[in-house]
Amino acid sequence: MTTILICDSRGRVRNAVGQAMATVPGVEHIDCVAGPEELLTRYSHRPADLVLVGLDRFRPSGVEAIRRLVHAYRRANILVFGAANDPLVIASAITGGARGYVRWDTSWPEVVSALADTLGNVSVPVPRQPSSLGVQLTSRELQVLTGMSQGKSNSAIGRELHLAEDTVKTHARRMFKKLGVRDRAQAVAHGFRRGVLV
């Protein structure tokens, strides 16, 4: 059975996510905390199988919580969730140690599949998302994805690779299609989760 620890500074969000996670097959216990200090204290007393951390660009505590937890417990399984309105915040969370990212508007089967992918041992009766392990990115596409994972803009990536910004966008579109994602935040999360980025 699976235990889940939810960290978000917004009480209504914690409650909503907790209620949703309670319907996931195999979940035995759900706990909620509001910030980094609480997260570290609670995790130290009862390590959870999965930690869900909410992201909000106006509250940096989510990224801080991830970094501090991973620093103390390198094997912590962390999944971040929130709106995709700030790719740099999401990229910071992923590079800080989160294993994946779930958007607010993600379908319920995709949410459950993401949980299963992150845990690696949860059996869920929903279609799994296609794996990108067999995806072959070109060297340019991988360079663009790496730049995105570092929080760089398309123009900055272009300057670094000596490419026009439109060319970078073309590589990005092709890479998104191969990975089956919609934006750079999902691409970065997908890349780390599937081992395309290290």
MIROVEX-239992 format. One record per residue (C-alpha): residue number from 1; residue in one letter; x, y, z. Coordinates in Angstrom, 2 decimals, decimal comma, always signed. Layout:
BEGIN
+-----+--------+---------+---------+---------+
| num | residu |      c1 |      c2 |      c3 |
+-----+--------+---------+---------+---------+
| NUM |      A |       X |       Y |       Z |
...
+-----+--------+---------+---------+---------+
***
This chain:
BEGIN
+-----+--------+---------+---------+---------+
| num | residu |      c1 |      c2 |      c3 |
+-----+--------+---------+---------+---------+
|   1 |      M |   +0,00 |   +0,00 |   +0,00 |
|   2 |      T |   +1,11 |   +3,57 |   -0,72 |
|   3 |      T |   +1,49 |   +6,60 |   +1,54 |
|   4 |      I |   +1,34 |  +10,13 |   +0,12 |
|   5 |      L |   +2,50 |  +13,40 |   +1,67 |
|   6 |      I |   +1,12 |  +16,62 |   +0,15 |
|   7 |      C |   +2,91 |  +19,95 |   +0,59 |
|   8 |      D |   +1,24 |  +23,22 |   -0,41 |
|   9 |      S |   +0,88 |  +26,54 |   +1,36 |
|  10 |      R |   -2,78 |  +26,83 |   +0,28 |
|  11 |      G |   -5,21 |  +24,98 |   +2,53 |
|  12 |      R |   -7,92 |  +24,57 |   -0,11 |
|  13 |      V |   -5,39 |  +23,10 |   -2,52 |
|  14 |      R |   -4,13 |  +20,61 |   +0,07 |
|  15 |      N |   -7,68 |  +19,51 |   +0,79 |
|  16 |      A |   -8,63 |  +19,18 |   -2,88 |
|  17 |      V |   -5,51 |  +17,21 |   -3,81 |
|  18 |      G |   -5,88 |  +15,03 |   -0,72 |
|  19 |      Q |   -9,46 |  +14,16 |   -1,62 |
|  20 |      A |   -8,41 |  +13,32 |   -5,17 |
|  21 |      M |   -5,49 |  +11,14 |   -4,06 |
|  22 |      A |   -7,79 |   +9,22 |   -1,72 |
|  23 |      T |   -9,52 |   +7,79 |   -4,79 |
|  24 |      V |   -6,29 |   +6,39 |   -6,29 |
|  25 |      P |   -6,15 |   +2,57 |   -6,07 |
|  26 |      G |   -3,56 |   +1,36 |   -3,58 |
|  27 |      V |   -3,26 |   +4,60 |   -1,58 |
|  28 |      E |   -3,45 |   +3,77 |   +2,12 |
|  29 |      H |   -2,57 |   +6,99 |   +3,93 |
|  30 |      I |   -2,48 |  +10,70 |   +3,01 |
|  31 |      D |   -0,91 |  +13,47 |   +5,06 |
|  32 |      C |   -0,71 |  +17,22 |   +4,38 |
|  33 |      V |   +1,74 |  +19,97 |   +5,35 |
|  34 |      A |   +1,96 |  +23,66 |   +4,54 |
|  35 |      G |   +5,68 |  +24,35 |   +4,00 |
|  36 |      P |   +9,33 |  +23,21 |   +3,94 |
|  37 |      E |   +9,83 |  +22,98 |   +7,72 |
|  38 |      E |   +6,70 |  +20,92 |   +8,24 |
|  39 |      L |   +7,56 |  +18,75 |   +5,25 |
|  40 |      L |  +11,01 |  +17,86 |   +6,60 |
|  41 |      T |   +9,68 |  +17,20 |  +10,10 |
|  42 |      R |   +6,79 |  +15,02 |   +8,92 |
|  43 |      Y |   +8,90 |  +13,12 |   +6,40 |
|  44 |      S |  +11,58 |  +12,40 |   +9,01 |
|  45 |      H |   +8,98 |  +10,82 |  +11,30 |
|  46 |      R |   +7,09 |   +8,98 |   +8,57 |
|  47 |      P |   +8,75 |   +8,82 |   +5,13 |
|  48 |      A |   +6,07 |   +8,77 |   +2,45 |
|  49 |      D |   +6,20 |   +6,68 |   -0,71 |
|  50 |      L |   +5,32 |   +9,78 |   -2,71 |
|  51 |      V |   +5,54 |  +13,51 |   -1,96 |
|  52 |      L |   +3,30 |  +15,88 |   -3,95 |
|  53 |      V |   +4,46 |  +19,50 |   -3,91 |
|  54 |      G |   +2,34 |  +22,36 |   -5,23 |
|  55 |      L |   +3,98 |  +25,07 |   -7,31 |
|  56 |      D |   +2,97 |  +28,70 |   -7,44 |
|  57 |      R |   +5,27 |  +31,32 |   -8,96 |
|  58 |      F |   +4,16 |  +33,84 |   -6,34 |
|  59 |      R |   +5,20 |  +31,49 |   -3,50 |
|  60 |      P |   +8,76 |  +30,11 |   -3,81 |
|  61 |      S |   +8,26 |  +27,73 |   -0,87 |
|  62 |      G |   +7,44 |  +24,79 |   -3,16 |
|  63 |      V |  +10,82 |  +24,77 |   -4,90 |
|  64 |      E |  +12,56 |  +25,38 |   -1,57 |
|  65 |      A |  +10,72 |  +22,42 |   -0,03 |
|  66 |      I |  +11,85 |  +20,14 |   -2,85 |
|  67 |      R |  +15,49 |  +21,17 |   -2,60 |
|  68 |      R |  +15,61 |  +20,79 |   +1,15 |
|  69 |      L |  +13,86 |  +17,42 |   +1,15 |
|  70 |      V |  +16,09 |  +15,99 |   -1,60 |
|  71 |      H |  +19,18 |  +17,32 |   +0,17 |
|  72 |      A |  +18,16 |  +15,48 |   +3,35 |
|  73 |      Y |  +16,59 |  +12,42 |   +1,70 |
|  74 |      R |  +18,00 |  +11,73 |   -1,74 |
|  75 |      R |  +15,64 |   +8,84 |   -2,43 |
|  76 |      A |  +12,46 |  +10,84 |   -1,85 |
|  77 |      N |   +9,94 |  +10,41 |   -4,68 |
|  78 |      I |   +8,62 |  +13,89 |   -5,48 |
|  79 |      L |   +6,01 |  +14,90 |   -8,03 |
|  80 |      V |   +5,11 |  +18,56 |   -8,52 |
|  81 |      F |   +1,74 |  +19,92 |   -9,59 |
|  82 |      G |   +0,28 |  +23,26 |  -10,63 |
|  83 |      A |   -0,52 |  +25,55 |  -13,53 |
|  84 |      A |   +1,93 |  +25,69 |  -16,42 |
|  85 |      N |   +2,20 |  +29,48 |  -16,33 |
|  86 |      D |   +5,85 |  +29,67 |  -15,40 |
|  87 |      P |   +8,14 |  +27,10 |  -17,06 |
|  88 |      L |  +11,17 |  +28,45 |  -15,18 |
|  89 |      V |   +9,61 |  +27,59 |  -11,80 |
|  90 |      I |   +8,75 |  +24,11 |  -13,04 |
|  91 |      A |  +12,24 |  +23,63 |  -14,46 |
|  92 |      S |  +13,70 |  +24,73 |  -11,11 |
|  93 |      A |  +11,58 |  +22,15 |   -9,32 |
|  94 |      I |  +12,67 |  +19,39 |  -11,68 |
|  95 |      T |  +16,36 |  +20,30 |  -11,48 |
|  96 |      G |  +15,93 |  +20,55 |   -7,70 |
|  97 |      G |  +15,03 |  +16,88 |   -7,52 |
|  98 |      A |  +11,37 |  +16,40 |   -8,46 |
|  99 |      R |  +10,81 |  +13,36 |  -10,69 |
| 100 |      G |   +7,90 |  +14,72 |  -12,69 |
| 101 |      Y |   +5,24 |  +17,38 |  -13,16 |
| 102 |      V |   +1,45 |  +17,18 |  -13,38 |
| 103 |      R |   -0,61 |  +20,08 |  -14,73 |
| 104 |      W |   -3,89 |  +21,17 |  -13,17 |
| 105 |      D |   -5,69 |  +20,40 |  -16,43 |
| 106 |      T |   -4,23 |  +16,90 |  -16,82 |
| 107 |      S |   -6,83 |  +14,16 |  -17,23 |
| 108 |      W |   -7,40 |  +11,84 |  -14,28 |
| 109 |      P |   -5,96 |   +8,76 |  -16,05 |
| 110 |      E |   -2,80 |  +10,76 |  -16,79 |
| 111 |      V |   -2,54 |  +11,81 |  -13,14 |
| 112 |      V |   -2,80 |   +8,23 |  -11,93 |
| 113 |      S |   -0,33 |   +7,11 |  -14,60 |
| 114 |      A |   +2,15 |   +9,79 |  -13,48 |
| 115 |      L |   +1,84 |   +8,57 |   -9,90 |
| 116 |      A |   +2,46 |   +5,01 |  -11,03 |
| 117 |      D |   +5,47 |   +6,05 |  -13,12 |
| 118 |      T |   +6,97 |   +7,93 |  -10,20 |
| 119 |      L |   +6,45 |   +5,17 |   -7,66 |
| 120 |      G |   +7,29 |   +2,37 |  -10,06 |
| 121 |      N |   +5,32 |   -0,21 |   -8,11 |
| 122 |      V |   +1,69 |   +0,89 |   -8,10 |
| 123 |      S |   -0,74 |   -1,18 |  -10,10 |
| 124 |      V |   -3,47 |   +1,01 |  -11,59 |
| 125 |      P |   -6,31 |   +0,04 |  -13,96 |
| 126 |      V |   -5,79 |   +2,84 |  -16,49 |
| 127 |      P |   -3,92 |   +3,09 |  -19,80 |
| 128 |      R |   -0,29 |   +4,01 |  -19,29 |
| 129 |      Q |   +1,22 |   +6,96 |  -21,09 |
| 130 |      P |   +3,54 |   +5,90 |  -23,91 |
| 131 |      S |   +7,14 |   +5,74 |  -22,74 |
| 132 |      S |   +9,73 |   +7,93 |  -24,37 |
| 133 |      L |  +12,60 |   +5,55 |  -23,59 |
| 134 |      G |  +12,75 |   +4,57 |  -27,24 |
| 135 |      V |  +12,51 |   +8,13 |  -28,56 |
| 136 |      Q |  +15,50 |   +9,20 |  -30,60 |
| 137 |      L |  +16,17 |  +12,91 |  -30,28 |
| 138 |      T |  +18,64 |  +14,57 |  -32,64 |
| 139 |      S |  +21,70 |  +16,14 |  -31,05 |
| 140 |      R |  +20,18 |  +19,59 |  -31,67 |
| 141 |      E |  +16,87 |  +18,61 |  -30,09 |
| 142 |      L |  +18,70 |  +17,28 |  -27,05 |
| 143 |      Q |  +20,74 |  +20,49 |  -26,83 |
| 144 |      V |  +17,54 |  +22,53 |  -26,96 |
| 145 |      L |  +15,92 |  +20,36 |  -24,29 |
| 146 |      T |  +19,02 |  +20,68 |  -22,09 |
| 147 |      G |  +18,90 |  +24,46 |  -22,46 |
| 148 |      M |  +15,24 |  +24,44 |  -21,45 |
| 149 |      S |  +16,07 |  +22,33 |  -18,38 |
| 150 |      Q |  +18,52 |  +25,07 |  -17,38 |
| 151 |      G |  +15,79 |  +27,71 |  -17,60 |
| 152 |      K |  +17,15 |  +29,39 |  -20,72 |
| 153 |      S |  +14,90 |  +31,22 |  -23,17 |
| 154 |      N |  +14,73 |  +30,25 |  -26,85 |
| 155 |      S |  +16,83 |  +33,28 |  -27,77 |
| 156 |      A |  +19,48 |  +32,39 |  -25,16 |
| 157 |      I |  +19,59 |  +28,80 |  -26,42 |
| 158 |      G |  +19,95 |  +30,13 |  -29,96 |
| 159 |      R |  +22,86 |  +32,37 |  -29,01 |
| 160 |      E |  +24,60 |  +29,50 |  -27,24 |
| 161 |      L |  +24,12 |  +27,13 |  -30,20 |
| 162 |      H |  +24,67 |  +29,82 |  -32,86 |
| 163 |      L |  +21,15 |  +29,30 |  -34,21 |
| 164 |      A |  +18,35 |  +31,70 |  -35,10 |
| 165 |      E |  +15,54 |  +31,80 |  -32,52 |
| 166 |      D |  +13,08 |  +30,51 |  -35,15 |
| 167 |      T |  +15,35 |  +27,52 |  -35,74 |
| 168 |      V |  +15,37 |  +26,78 |  -32,01 |
| 169 |      K |  +11,56 |  +26,92 |  -32,03 |
| 170 |      T |  +11,45 |  +24,48 |  -34,94 |
| 171 |      H |  +13,70 |  +22,02 |  -33,08 |
| 172 |      A |  +11,53 |  +22,49 |  -29,97 |
| 173 |      R |   +8,30 |  +21,74 |  -31,85 |
| 174 |      R |   +9,76 |  +18,57 |  -33,33 |
| 175 |      M |  +11,07 |  +17,50 |  -29,94 |
| 176 |      F |   +7,71 |  +18,16 |  -28,26 |
| 177 |      K |   +6,01 |  +15,98 |  -30,87 |
| 178 |      K |   +8,48 |  +13,12 |  -30,35 |
| 179 |      L |   +8,07 |  +13,25 |  -26,57 |
| 180 |      G |   +4,30 |  +13,65 |  -26,79 |
| 181 |      V |   +4,24 |  +16,84 |  -24,72 |
| 182 |      R |   +2,62 |  +20,25 |  -25,15 |
| 183 |      D |   +5,14 |  +22,71 |  -23,75 |
| 184 |      R |   +8,69 |  +23,16 |  -22,45 |
| 185 |      A |   +7,71 |  +22,49 |  -18,83 |
| 186 |      Q |   +6,28 |  +19,08 |  -19,72 |
| 187 |      A |   +9,27 |  +18,37 |  -21,97 |
| 188 |      V |  +11,73 |  +19,07 |  -19,15 |
| 189 |      A |   +9,76 |  +16,98 |  -16,65 |
| 190 |      H |   +9,40 |  +14,17 |  -19,18 |
| 191 |      G |  +13,09 |  +14,31 |  -20,04 |
| 192 |      F |  +14,21 |  +13,89 |  -16,44 |
| 193 |      R |  +11,60 |  +11,26 |  -15,62 |
| 194 |      R |  +12,44 |   +9,12 |  -18,64 |
| 195 |      G |  +16,19 |   +9,51 |  -18,48 |
| 196 |      V |  +16,53 |  +11,70 |  -21,58 |
| 197 |      L |  +18,06 |  +14,33 |  -19,28 |
| 198 |      V |  +20,41 |  +13,43 |  -16,47 |
+-----+--------+---------+---------+---------+
***
